[in-house]
C-alpha cells in the first residue's frame, strides 16, 4: 500500500529497489572477483558483474539525478557529506568499469591503472554509501515510537527485502550457471591397455617428462594454439611461432620417419623417448602406446611444442631428455571452443580477468637457460640402447662452460633467449619486461617466438605459413647478418663462424703448396655445429683456379648425387652401435659410442689444410674458400625418402679469398 508520507514514498520507489539491489550485487561481486580464487563460479561472477554494471548505469544516473534534485537544499551535515562522497565514488566506479569493459571487449588487455581505480572506487563506495544508507535507517529506527515514522520504517523494510531478494537472486543465477557449465577434464586415466613397460610410476618413460600426477592430459588441453592468435591478443607471437621449429617439431617428416623406424624395431613405447621434446601433446595424451603408423595425436602432430605445452611447465631439471613436470592449467570458460559465442566469452574473460592467465602461464623460470636445457640436452642410457649411458647433443652444458656465461653478471653473460629470442617491436599485451636487467615494463618489445636456429630446410619444405620467410631469416641468422642491438656490446659483428684463407703470397711453378683455412666459433653459444651431428653437415669447400678460371685444385664440392666428395674437411659425428657399425640412419637407440667427432667449442678455432703442386704455365692462383652448411645429409634423406629426389638446401655461412702470385 502506497503511503502519503514523502520520505516513505522515496523508499518505496521501484527504481530505488532496482538500483539498490544492483549496487549491492555489484559491490559484493566486485569484492568476490578481487578476493576469490579462480574458478568457474568466479568467472560467472565476472560476466554477471559486467552485465549488471551495464544494466545499472542508466537507472542509477536517473535515480541519482532525481535524488540530488529532491535533497539538494538540505543543510550540510555528515549524512549529506557521505551522500556526495558516495555519489562521487559510484560515478568513478561506473566510469572506470565502462572503460575496463571497453578495453576487454575491443582491446588486447585491461589497463592496470584503470583496474586499480575501479577497485579503489569500490572500497570508497563501501565506506561512504553503506554508512550513508545505514545511518539513516538506524536514525529512523530509533524514532520508531513516533507515529509519523511508521510508514517510513515499513517502506525501509520493503526496500531492504527487495534489495536482499534481488541480490540473492542474482547470486542464485551465478550458482545455477556455474552448476550447469561442464568444465573440460584436465586429467584422465591412461587407457586400460596402456603399456607401463618402464613401471607403473613412470608412464611416460623412457622420456623424463611427466605430469604432476602421472595421469594423462587430453590433447585438447595442451593444444589450441590458434586461440592465442585469433583472440587479438598474442597474434604477433602466434604468427612468429607458426613456422618455428617448436611448431613443426612433430610434423617434421624426418622425425616422423625415424620415429616410425624406431617404433617398428623397438616397440611403440620406445618412441616416448622422443615425445617429451618433439611431440609432448601425443606423449601426455597417451597416444604413444599401441603401435600406429603416425604414433601421434592429430593435435600434437600439427602443433608440436604448442603455446600451452611450453608455458604449462612447472619444474625443470638440466639432466636433459625432457626432464620437466607439466601441469595442465585450468582453462577459462569455453576456452577450448573454436567458434561461436563461446570464443567471444573466453576472450573477454581472459582480458577482463587476467590474473589466472598470467599466473598459470608466465613464470620467471622461462627466462633461464635451465628451462631450455631440459630439452636441449640429450643422452641415451641402458633403457634405450641396452648397454649404457652415452652423451648426445648438449647445447646447455656447452653454453654453461663457455665464455658467454658469467654467473651473477648479466651485463657480461649472453643467455639462450637473448640470441634465439631477440627483442622485436611489439603490439602484444605481453610487451615490456621489468625482470630483465636491460629492459623496462614499457619498452614496447617482446621476445621473438621464431626461435631462429639452424633449420633452413623444413619450414620451407612443409610450406608452413611464413615458412619461406622463416627459412630466409634462418639463413641470415646462420651467416650472422641479423643484428641484436640489446647485446651488440657483448660480441662482434660479422659472421658467426668467420673463415680465413692462409697461404703464401708467392710460390714457384712446380712447387708443392699448402693452403690452410682457419675457422673460428666466434658467436655461437655452443658447439658449432650443434644438434644431431650424425645428420647435420658443415664443411669447407675450397676451389683454386688460375688466372684464366681453369680449375687447379678443389675439395668439398657436392657430386651429382648431392654427396660431399670424399676427403673433404667436414664437421660431423660418426656414432656406432655395440658391434662397431656406423649409426647412419639416426638410429640413436642403438648407439653406444662415437668413433669420430669434429666440432668447435664456443670461442675455439680449427683449421683445414690442403696441399697440391703448382702446375707449370700458371701466373696466378685464385683461392676461394666457403664454409657450407646443410641440416640433413644426403644419405639419410635417401634412406628415409627412397622414392624422391629430396635434398637439403646448402647455406654459405662465410667465405674468404686470396690471390697467390706464381713465379717462373
PyMOL commands that set and color helices and strands:
alter all, ss='L'
color gray80, all
select helices_A, chain A and resi 6-11+14-35+40-71+78-106+112-142+147-180+219-222+226-230+235-242+247-249+253-266+268-278+280-284+298-303+307-311+341-352+355-361+364-367+369-373+382-385+395-400+416-420+458-461+467-479+485-487+588-590+634-640
alter helices_A, ss='H'
color red, helices_A
select strands_A, chain A and resi 210-211+313-316+324-326+377-380+390-394+423-425+445-447+499-502+506-508+512-520+537-546+551-555+569-571+573-576+593-597+605-613+620-630+651-663
alter strands_A, ss='S'
color yellow, strands_A
deselect
rebuild
show_as cartoon
